[in-house]
Amino acid sequence: MARPVARACLGLVLAALLIGCGGHVPPPPAASPSSSAPAPGPSAPPWPRGLPAPHGHHPGCAPRSMRVGPAHVGDQRWTPHTAVRRLDLRVRNLGRGCVLHEPRVVYVAGARGGYHAVPVQGLDARRAMPLRHGVVRWLRVVAWWAVPHPTEWMPCHRPVRRVDRIAIRTGPGYLRLPLHFTARRVCSAPPSLSFYVKMQRF
């Protein structure tokens, strides 16, 4: 028991001498910068729900080079069984020359939902419009939906309701477009949406 007591007393004496002579006990070494956790960076914006990730090569113009607008919304028209609405959108190519293809599939979405793929009607002869730098083209979107009828019923499979925006795949991504109106519903079969590319306004 004498040796541990002697060691403890010796430690107390050394500490007292250091304090009395203005010495100090060195602080513990600081953690190296490499051992510290990295500060969290800004989170990436979420990918739009329902749009497939654009993997692989896809022909067409890069969406970031397309300036969209202004838009012209046509008056709603009525047939005996349907309501029809159209939208004309002006697009200008601000990038390199490219080709804008009419899509076979358009992704449609409502105000609170994700995107859904629907086929486009009337594309047996799909157009491919060349766009040089600065060239303007017009896009037309036409949507129609059934209105209540006392004696006839129009089929509509896998409908997407209250559609107010669409997206088309082009180049490395998607060109997302507001409809500037709300289609009561868009049918997947039979298709109730058409999409055209024109050289001038319709």
C-alpha positions as CSV (number, residue, x, y, z in Angstrom):
1,M,0.0,0.0,0.0
2,A,3.0,2.4,0.5
3,R,4.0,2.5,-3.1
4,P,0.5,3.6,-4.6
5,V,0.2,6.2,-1.9
6,A,3.6,7.6,-2.6
7,R,3.0,7.8,-6.3
8,A,-0.3,9.7,-5.7
9,C,1.4,12.2,-3.5
10,L,4.2,12.6,-6.0
11,G,1.6,13.4,-8.7
12,L,0.0,16.0,-6.6
13,V,3.3,17.6,-5.8
14,L,4.2,17.8,-9.5
15,A,0.8,19.3,-10.4
16,A,1.2,21.9,-7.7
17,L,4.7,22.8,-8.9
18,L,3.4,23.3,-12.5
19,I,0.6,25.6,-11.4
20,G,2.8,27.6,-9.1
21,C,5.4,28.1,-11.9
22,G,2.8,29.3,-14.3
23,G,2.8,26.1,-16.2
24,H,-0.3,24.5,-17.6
25,V,-1.5,21.1,-18.6
26,P,-1.6,20.9,-22.5
27,P,-5.1,20.5,-24.0
28,P,-6.0,17.3,-25.8
29,P,-5.1,17.4,-29.5
30,A,-7.8,18.7,-31.9
31,A,-9.4,16.3,-34.3
32,S,-7.8,16.4,-37.7
33,P,-10.0,18.0,-40.5
34,S,-10.1,14.6,-42.3
35,S,-11.7,13.0,-39.3
36,S,-14.6,15.5,-39.1
37,A,-17.9,14.8,-40.7
38,P,-18.6,16.8,-43.9
39,A,-21.2,19.4,-43.8
40,P,-24.5,18.4,-45.5
41,G,-24.9,20.0,-48.9
42,P,-28.1,21.2,-50.6
43,S,-30.4,18.3,-51.4
44,A,-31.2,17.6,-55.1
45,P,-34.7,18.4,-56.2
46,P,-37.0,15.3,-56.3
47,W,-37.5,13.7,-59.7
48,P,-41.0,14.2,-60.9
49,R,-43.1,11.2,-59.9
50,G,-44.2,9.0,-62.8
51,L,-41.5,10.2,-65.3
52,P,-39.0,7.4,-66.1
53,A,-35.4,8.3,-65.6
54,P,-34.0,9.3,-69.0
55,H,-31.3,6.6,-69.5
56,G,-29.6,6.0,-72.8
57,H,-29.6,8.0,-76.0
58,H,-32.9,9.5,-77.2
59,P,-33.2,11.6,-80.4
60,G,-34.4,15.2,-80.2
61,C,-33.6,18.6,-78.9
62,A,-32.3,19.2,-75.4
63,P,-35.1,20.6,-73.2
64,R,-32.8,23.2,-71.6
65,S,-32.3,24.8,-75.0
66,M,-36.0,25.2,-75.7
67,R,-37.7,28.5,-74.7
68,V,-41.4,27.9,-74.4
69,G,-44.0,30.7,-74.8
70,P,-46.2,32.5,-75.3
71,A,-49.2,30.3,-75.3
72,H,-52.6,30.6,-77.0
73,V,-55.6,28.6,-75.6
74,G,-58.4,28.0,-77.9
75,D,-62.1,28.3,-76.8
76,Q,-63.7,25.1,-75.6
77,R,-65.7,23.5,-78.3
78,W,-68.6,21.0,-78.0
79,T,-69.7,18.1,-80.1
80,P,-72.8,16.0,-79.3
81,H,-70.8,13.8,-76.9
82,T,-67.5,15.5,-76.2
83,A,-65.8,18.7,-75.1
84,V,-62.6,19.7,-76.9
85,R,-59.9,22.1,-75.9
86,R,-56.6,23.0,-77.6
87,L,-53.4,24.8,-76.8
88,D,-50.8,26.3,-79.2
89,L,-47.3,26.8,-77.7
90,R,-44.5,28.7,-79.3
91,V,-41.0,27.2,-78.9
92,R,-37.7,28.7,-79.9
93,N,-34.4,26.8,-80.1
94,L,-31.7,28.6,-78.2
95,G,-29.1,25.9,-78.6
96,R,-27.4,24.1,-81.4
97,G,-29.4,22.8,-84.4
98,C,-31.5,19.7,-83.6
99,V,-34.6,17.8,-84.6
100,L,-37.9,17.9,-82.7
101,H,-39.9,14.7,-83.0
102,E,-43.6,14.3,-82.4
103,P,-43.9,11.8,-79.5
104,R,-45.8,8.6,-79.6
105,V,-46.4,8.8,-75.8
106,V,-47.1,11.9,-73.7
107,Y,-46.9,12.0,-70.0
108,V,-49.9,13.8,-68.4
109,A,-50.4,14.9,-64.8
110,G,-53.0,16.5,-62.6
111,A,-52.5,19.2,-60.1
112,R,-51.8,16.9,-57.2
113,G,-50.6,13.7,-58.9
114,G,-47.7,12.2,-60.7
115,Y,-47.2,11.7,-64.4
116,H,-48.9,8.9,-66.4
117,A,-48.0,7.7,-69.8
118,V,-50.8,7.9,-72.4
119,P,-50.5,7.2,-76.1
120,V,-51.1,10.0,-78.6
121,Q,-53.8,9.7,-81.2
122,G,-53.1,10.1,-85.0
123,L,-49.4,9.6,-85.3
124,D,-49.2,7.1,-88.2
125,A,-46.9,9.6,-90.0
126,R,-44.9,11.1,-87.1
127,R,-43.2,14.4,-88.0
128,A,-39.6,15.3,-87.3
129,M,-39.0,19.0,-87.6
130,P,-35.4,20.4,-87.9
131,L,-34.7,23.3,-85.6
132,R,-31.7,25.5,-86.4
133,H,-30.5,27.9,-83.7
134,G,-33.1,30.7,-83.2
135,V,-35.8,28.9,-85.2
136,V,-39.4,29.0,-83.9
137,R,-41.9,26.2,-84.1
138,W,-45.4,25.7,-82.8
139,L,-46.7,22.9,-80.7
140,R,-50.4,22.1,-80.6
141,V,-52.0,19.9,-77.9
142,V,-55.6,18.9,-78.3
143,A,-57.5,17.1,-75.5
144,W,-61.1,16.0,-75.4
145,W,-63.3,14.2,-72.9
146,A,-66.8,12.8,-72.9
147,V,-69.8,14.8,-71.5
148,P,-72.7,13.2,-69.8
149,H,-75.2,11.8,-72.3
150,P,-78.5,10.1,-71.4
151,T,-78.4,7.3,-73.9
152,E,-74.8,6.8,-75.0
153,W,-71.6,6.0,-73.1
154,M,-68.1,6.5,-74.4
155,P,-65.4,4.1,-73.2
156,C,-62.4,5.5,-71.3
157,H,-59.8,3.1,-69.9
158,R,-57.2,4.1,-67.3
159,P,-58.3,7.8,-67.2
160,V,-56.2,10.5,-65.7
161,R,-58.4,13.2,-64.3
162,R,-58.0,17.0,-64.1
163,V,-54.9,17.1,-66.3
164,D,-53.1,20.5,-66.3
165,R,-49.6,19.7,-67.5
166,I,-47.8,17.3,-69.8
167,A,-44.2,16.2,-70.5
168,I,-42.6,14.8,-73.6
169,R,-39.3,12.9,-73.9
170,T,-36.8,14.7,-76.1
171,G,-33.0,14.5,-76.2
172,P,-31.5,13.8,-72.8
173,G,-34.6,14.7,-70.7
174,Y,-38.2,15.9,-70.7
175,L,-39.8,19.0,-72.0
176,R,-42.4,19.9,-69.4
177,L,-45.3,22.0,-70.6
178,P,-48.2,23.6,-68.8
179,L,-51.6,23.2,-70.5
180,H,-53.0,26.5,-69.4
181,F,-56.3,24.8,-69.1
182,T,-57.6,21.7,-67.2
183,A,-58.8,18.7,-69.1
184,R,-61.5,17.0,-67.2
185,R,-60.0,13.6,-68.0
186,V,-57.5,12.1,-70.5
187,C,-58.1,8.5,-71.6
188,S,-55.4,5.9,-72.2
189,A,-57.6,3.8,-74.4
190,P,-59.0,4.9,-76.7
191,P,-56.5,7.9,-76.7
192,S,-58.1,11.3,-76.2
193,L,-55.0,13.5,-76.7
194,S,-53.1,14.6,-79.8
195,F,-49.8,16.4,-80.1
196,Y,-48.5,18.1,-83.3
197,V,-45.4,20.1,-84.3
198,K,-45.9,22.8,-87.0
199,M,-43.7,25.3,-88.8
200,Q,-46.1,28.1,-88.1
201,R,-49.1,28.9,-85.9
202,F,-52.2,26.9,-86.8
